[in-house]
Amino acid sequence: MPLTAKSLDAKTEKREVEESVQVVSIGSITLESGAILPEVDVVVETVGTLSTRTNNAVLVCHALTGDARAVGDMGNQGWWRGLIHSGGYVNTEEWFVITMNVLGGCSGTTGPTSINPETGEAYRSSFPYVSVRDMVHVQKRCLEILGIDSLHGIIGGSMGGMLVLEWGLLYPECVGRIIPIATASSLTPTAIAYNDIGRQAIVSDPAFKEGEYDANCPPVKGLAIARMMGMVTYRTNSLFEKRFSRALQEGIEENPSDSVFQIESYLRYQGKKLAERFDANSYLTLLKAMDTHDIGRGRGGVKAALAQLRCPILVIGIQEDILFPIHQQREIYKLVQHRDENQLLEVSSEYGHDAFLLEFDEIGPAIQKFLS
Amino acid sequence: MPLTAKSLDAKTEKREVEESVQVVSIGSITLESGAILPEVDVVVETVGTLSTRTNNAVLVCHALTGDARAVGDMGNQGWWRGLIHSGGYVNTEEWFVITMNVLGGCSGTTGPTSINPETGEAYRSSFPYVSVRDMVHVQKRCLEILGIDSLHGIIGGSMGGMLVLEWGLLYPECVGRIIPIATASSLTPTAIAYNDIGRQAIVSDPAFKEGEYDANCPPVKGLAIARMMGMVTYRTNSLFEKRFSRALQEGIEENPSDSVFQIESYLRYQGKKLAERFDANSYLTLLKAMDTHDIGRGRGGVKAALAQLRCPILVIGIQEDILFPIHQQREIYKLVQHRDENQLLEVSSEYGHDAFLLEFDEIGPAIQKFLS
């Protein structure tokens, strides 16, 4: 019997692997800076079944505004569901996929919106500086509590890719293979500049109140501008040309000074949308973690650090990426210890940086093959 | 006697052609929108001597934050003095160089900070929308009053290049030859997006007060962010790598969360500096003029408009320019009526867009030759 759309749906439905989301308390941690967070919770999504030999775990690391819902469920699909699902490029019938919201985030893991047990109030601006390495240490502790001692693979894009590289250097004995995507050993000065434009927009918003804003009255305008800044660097002009060109938003073309281009209304909408769901202090915490991240710190520089990386690596870069330029991906590939399994995949996409969140058929097959 | 440094200085001093700055009242003008400005003043710098046959006038058009002081004097050098001076690539002993602050500007020509004669108060937010074509019409009227009926050449970069192209289309009978540099027939959606990030930063600043701010209490924070946004697009990452790399500003490295990268302090300083000298309403007026500028409007599109351009043209583009990408310069060159004298000069510079303000030895010889 040929498969109809309906029977295919039914089949997919039946095969669907259930997502589980839990909060794991990992107790107190001491940060790289020496600051101590007395109680840290980590929100974790797991999809699939951990094999009895616990050798099929794949860790996923999210980007700046991502969260632990990489896969999600049918009703609320995660940000990487196109890549990871039952029968997908990362097949959840084969792999036990774990995603955690990072330390300093605002989607369930301890961060600036969490209650400081010592004061009974939200940390807000008193939340300490956290590094990408701190984020990785927290993930490691969480995995230990979950009884997972080794990871078959680790995969992540953008800020997530920074965690992926750090995992390979901080816990080489636990890591099978890694897939950093559209990321960097350290940010370019231009990327730091983009981040600072967003930062200045947030801290200049009078609603920010030096980070002591009320949760009901957050600095949405500043955060929206920061997101607009981000969005322009996540995409490309070719895409904007194709989608919007110089078209005006309908209905307000009477007076040229009131004219709004579609690209403008699109970005303003994206800014507003993020500002409604994301915490500004958390955004600042993660920006600073990215800016200050340098895998070469304390390891004799980037070159020496990458030479220490021993596990097989699949580096994926996007040629049109203006935030994490392709030369940074080539550098990572070139400087790690040579292994026949290592691979550099260069994808061309008018989505630019965001291709790692959208171009599943471009990046998926290589990921599938490299994991298997 | 061989020339010593001193005698050379003395010689230069002697040869120096004096700058003259004057304000020309051109009366009332009706804008493209139909709005009327009852009294318009234009500040004009002239350097050199107008020939008796009045056939040696060269008009210079400035960019977004430029002004009429293109040449300036020895004590206060203008923004294009490296190109234009006695004995320079644009030789003020040969050419009579005229530069005007544009309509809507804030450096002497009528704009939002000017007094509206009908109210006795500054226009501020009530200053009407002006187009690039309006700016050109005002320049034309001003030149008529100065007794200059024809221009040997017109030269300008960035927004100035938009005026240059419009001159060639609006007043072909008055224009000898034109040199648009690092400019566009119309902005890309990405350039519009960059402008809107700056715009949102300005209008979100509470000091902006919907444009009705007091001159003593302007929205400096918002304007500074807009300038930071601009600066990143005016330069290149290669330049930032070379100048700042990931170096931290000295003296504040104790706590990573307080760390400020040199690229950040540089941009913040540039932002602050512009905010102290430029008017926010004027900035918004000029951004909107640029966004809405389209040489194809009312002329059957860009292709048809460029095909109408009859005068010889030297198009100069910078390969690393991310704001006015090189493909826009190539398009202009390709679509204008073919003439043997036409030329496309592609310059490679790590200054990116700002090369037109800095790389005089790269762009100067071609300009000199094309004008002669």
Chai-1 contact restraints between the chains, C-beta under 6 A:
chainA,res_idxA,chainB,res_idxB,connection_type,confidence,min_distance_angstrom,max_distance_angstrom,comment,restraint_id
A,Y129,B,P256,contact,1.0,0.0,6.0,A-B,restraint_1
A,Y129,B,S257,contact,1.0,0.0,6.0,A-B,restraint_2
A,T188,B,N237,contact,1.0,0.0,6.0,A-B,restraint_3
A,P189,B,F240,contact,1.0,0.0,6.0,A-B,restraint_4
A,P189,B,F244,contact,1.0,0.0,6.0,A-B,restraint_5
A,P189,B,I263,contact,1.0,0.0,6.0,A-B,restraint_6
A,T190,B,N237,contact,1.0,0.0,6.0,A-B,restraint_7
A,T190,B,F240,contact,1.0,0.0,6.0,A-B,restraint_8
A,I192,B,F261,contact,1.0,0.0,6.0,A-B,restraint_9
A,I192,B,I263,contact,1.0,0.0,6.0,A-B,restraint_10
A,A193,B,V232,contact,1.0,0.0,6.0,A-B,restraint_11
A,A193,B,I263,contact,1.0,0.0,6.0,A-B,restraint_12
A,A193,B,L267,contact,1.0,0.0,6.0,A-B,restraint_13
A,D196,B,E264,contact,1.0,0.0,6.0,A-B,restraint_14
A,I197,B,M228,contact,1.0,0.0,6.0,A-B,restraint_15
A,I197,B,M229,contact,1.0,0.0,6.0,A-B,restraint_16
A,Q200,B,I225,contact,1.0,0.0,6.0,A-B,restraint_17
A,A201,B,A201,contact,1.0,0.0,6.0,A-B,restraint_18
A,A201,B,I225,contact,1.0,0.0,6.0,A-B,restraint_19
A,S204,B,K221,contact,1.0,0.0,6.0,A-B,restraint_20
A,P206,B,P206,contact,1.0,0.0,6.0,A-B,restraint_21
A,K221,B,S204,contact,1.0,0.0,6.0,A-B,restraint_22
A,I225,B,Q200,contact,1.0,0.0,6.0,A-B,restraint_23
A,I225,B,A201,contact,1.0,0.0,6.0,A-B,restraint_24
A,M228,B,I197,contact,1.0,0.0,6.0,A-B,restraint_25
A,M229,B,I197,contact,1.0,0.0,6.0,A-B,restraint_26
A,V232,B,A193,contact,1.0,0.0,6.0,A-B,restraint_27
A,N237,B,T188,contact,1.0,0.0,6.0,A-B,restraint_28
A,N237,B,T190,contact,1.0,0.0,6.0,A-B,restraint_29
A,F240,B,P189,contact,1.0,0.0,6.0,A-B,restraint_30
A,F240,B,T190,contact,1.0,0.0,6.0,A-B,restraint_31
A,F244,B,P189,contact,1.0,0.0,6.0,A-B,restraint_32
A,P256,B,Y129,contact,1.0,0.0,6.0,A-B,restraint_33
A,P256,B,T292,contact,1.0,0.0,6.0,A-B,restraint_34
A,S257,B,Y129,contact,1.0,0.0,6.0,A-B,restraint_35
A,S257,B,K288,contact,1.0,0.0,6.0,A-B,restraint_36
A,F261,B,I192,contact,1.0,0.0,6.0,A-B,restraint_37
A,I263,B,P189,contact,1.0,0.0,6.0,A-B,restraint_38
A,I263,B,I192,contact,1.0,0.0,6.0,A-B,restraint_39
A,I263,B,A193,contact,1.0,0.0,6.0,A-B,restraint_40
A,E264,B,D196,contact,1.0,0.0,6.0,A-B,restraint_41
A,L267,B,A193,contact,1.0,0.0,6.0,A-B,restraint_42
A,K288,B,S257,contact,1.0,0.0,6.0,A-B,restraint_43
A,T292,B,P256,contact,1.0,0.0,6.0,A-B,restraint_44
